[in-house]
Amino acid sequence: MNNILNDLLIIIPSYNSTEKDILKTFSGINDDYHVLVIDDGSDIPFEKVSGMIINKFKNLVIQRFVPNKGIELSLKSAVEIANELGYKYVARLDIGDYCSKDRFIKQYDFLEKNEDYVIVGSNVNYVDIDGNLISGFRSTLDDVNIRKKMCINNAFVHSSVMLRLKSVNEAGNYRDKYIACEDYDLFYRMLNLGKAYNLEEYLVYYTLSQNGISAEKKNKQITNRMRIIIENIRFKKNFTRSCLGIFRCFIELLIPRSLLKKFISIIK
């Protein structure tokens, strides 16, 4: 247990989070883990909203940015802090999402035993704001099929991943080149450095917001996903599947969201 405490930093961005969501997220984290909260210009500072919830986390650091930097630059700064503090791995979690108590040790053990792997995620349960199960999301598991899936869409749920920090740095860290796709962009670059895997267990509970992502931001996300696919086309390796991924992006941009599921189910 001491090794994981010295090696792992859990990164949690926060912007105007509610006390209820903070409680939900921290309920799945052992109180001796090392946690970095990035308060990205919240109207009320994170520690004032969280109150006594975080008092028992003796290895918690809160970094507040004013004004708001955006998720992309916030995560980049978090990685830089992890480097300064000498961690080996970083794990992601978002406020409102939560995970099983054994999630981090299972992912840590996997990366410790498989040095050629740079990313490990897991299957995810989608829940509503009250924690009621909506559906399970079965991730693509093995490295070969993850690489195929990445040509179409992100093969990882961001809140579920643990990353080898050395490889994050070698890949160039998070960046704001592709707004709303900072994770997809980073993971694609990391796959040039090593293998990836998703654990078959459902270790993370991802909260689906009632409001959801705005149409404007959704279109930006789809456009940037398409740009990432184009940037990573390799004619001898993934040309055909990358073309399918680009076609899917066009479909998502052109067809009303109410009809999308019928088309997306064809191109996975």
N, C-alpha and C positions, 0 to 999 in steps of 0.2 A: 504493500500500500504506500509505503514511503516513496518508492520510485515514481509512482504516478503523480504524487503531490509535487515532487521536484521537477517533473518533466512536462506536465500538462497545464496549459492555461485555457480556461473556458472564456470565450469572447461573446459578450451579450450587448448588442447595440440597443439603445433606448431613445425614444422620442415621444414625449407626452404620454408615457405609459400610465395605466391606471393601477391603483393599489391591488385590485382584484387580479389583474394579469401578472403583476410582479409576484404576488403570492403563489399563483399557479406555477409559474416558471421555476421559482426557487424551491418549490416543494419537491422537485425531482433531483435536486443537487445535494450531495453530501456536504455538510457544513464545514468540512476541513479541506475541500477542494479550493484551488486557486482560481478566482474569478475576476475578470476585468469587465466592468460595465462602462460602455461609451455613451455618456449622456450628450446627445448631439443637439444642444441648444434648446432643451425642453423649456416650456414657459415656466414651470416650477421644477427646481432641481430634483433629480432622481432621489436623493437621500431624504428629501422632505416628503415626497409622495410615499416612498417605501416604508418609512417609519421604522417600527421595531422588527419588521420582517427580516431585515438584513443584519440585525445586530449580532446574531449567532455566527455569521460568516466572518471568521477572524482573518481569512486570507483574501478578502474582497477589496479591490481597488476600483474607485470611480474616477474616470477621466471625463471632465465636462468641457465641451467646446461651445463657445459663443462667438459669433453666430453659428447657426446650423451649417455643417459642412456637407451633409448628404451621406448616405450609407456607404458609398464607394470610398470616399476619402476617410470616413470614420474607420472603416475596416482596415484600410491601409495604415492608418496611424496605430491601430490596435496591434497589427503585426509588428510594426516598428518597436512598440513597447515590449512585446513578447521577446523580440530579439535582444533588447537592452537588458531584460531580466534573465535571459539565458535559458528559455524553455526549449524543449525538443519538439513538442506537438502543440497545436492549437485546435480547439473544438468549437463549433458554432452552435448557438442557440438564440432564438429570438424571443423577446418578451411576448407572452401569450401562449407560446408553445412550451411543452414540458416533456420530460423523458423518464424512462424507468431508472431506478437507482443504480442498476448495474450497467447502464449504457456505456459510460466512459471507460470503465475497467475492461469491458469486452472489446471495445475498439482499440484501446491502448495495448492490450495483450496481442491483438491481431497484428498491429504495426510493429510491435517488438519482435514478433516471431517471423515476420515477413518483411525483410529490409528492402526488398525490391518494390514494395508498394508505397505509394505516396498519398493516397486518398482512401478512406474507408467511410462508407455511409451505412444506412440500414433501411429496412422497410419502415413504412410510416402509417400510422392511423390518422385519418382526418376526423376531427371532432368539431362540434359547434362551441359557441362561447361558454356554454355550461358544462362542457366536457363530455357531452353525449356523442357516441360513435356515429359518424356519418358513413364512412367507408374505409376500407384498407387500401393503401397504395403499395402495390408490389413492385419494388424497384428491379431494374436489370441487375443481376448479381455479379457475373464473372467479367473479367477484364476484356475478353474478346468481344462479348456482346455489349458491354458498356461503350466500347469504342464505336461500334456500329450505331448504337443509340445516340451518341453524341453528335452524329452527323444529322440527326433529325431534331433532337431537342436535348435539354439537360438530363443527364442520367442520374442526377443526385438531387435530393431535397436539401437545400442549404442548411437548414436547422439540424440535419442529421449527420453532418460530416465531421470527421477528425482528419487533420492534415499534418503531414510531416513538415515542420517549419523550415527546415533546410531547403526543401523542394519548393515551398512557397516563395522563398527568397530567390532561388535560382530561376524560377519562372517569371520573376518581376513583380511579385506582390499583387494585391488588388489594385485596380486602376479605374479611372473615370472615363476611359475611352468609349465604353459602351454602357450608357446609363440604364439602370434597371436590369442589367445582365452581368453585373460584376462577378458573380459566382461562376456562371457558364463560361465567361471569358477566362477566368483564372484556371478553372478545372481543365479546360481544353489545353492551355499552355503546360499545365502540370503533367498531362498525359504524355508529353514529349520527354519526360524525365523518369517516369516509372509507371507501375501498374496501379489499377484501381479496383475496388471491390465494394459491394454492398452486402452487409450481413443479412441473413434471411429473416432474422427475428425483427419483430415490430417494436423498436426501442424508443421511438419518438411519437409524440402526439402533436399533430400540427393543427392549430386552430384556424378554421375558415371564418373570416370576418363576414358579417352580414352585409357590410358596405362593399367589400371586395375592392379590387383594384379599379381605378378610374379608367374609362375608355381611352382617354388621351394617353395615360401612362402605359396601358396595355398595348396600344399601337406602337408606342416608342419601344417597348420591350420586344415586341415581335420584329420590328424593323432592325433592332440591334442584334437580335438572335440571328437573323438572316445575314447580317454583315459579318458576324463571327464565323458562321458556316462558310461563307465565301472566303474569308481570310484563311481558313484552315483546310481548304480543298487540296487534296493530294491526288493528282490524276491517276497514279498507278494503284492507289490504295482505297480511296473512298469516293471517287468521283460520282458514281451512280447514286449512292445513298445521299451524298451531299446535295445533289440535284433534287432528290425527293424532299429533303429538308427545306430547301429554298422554295420549292413548289408549295409545300405545306404552309410556309410563312405567308406566301401570296394569298392562299386560300383564306387563312385566318384574317388577313387584312381586308379582303374583299367581301367576304360572306358575313351576313348578320350573325351575331354571337349565338342567337337562339337556334341556328341551323348548324353551327360548327361541329357539334359532337358527331353528327352523322358522317361528316367528311374526315374528321381527324381520326376516327376509329379505323379508317381504311389505311392511313399512312402512320404507322407507329414507329 
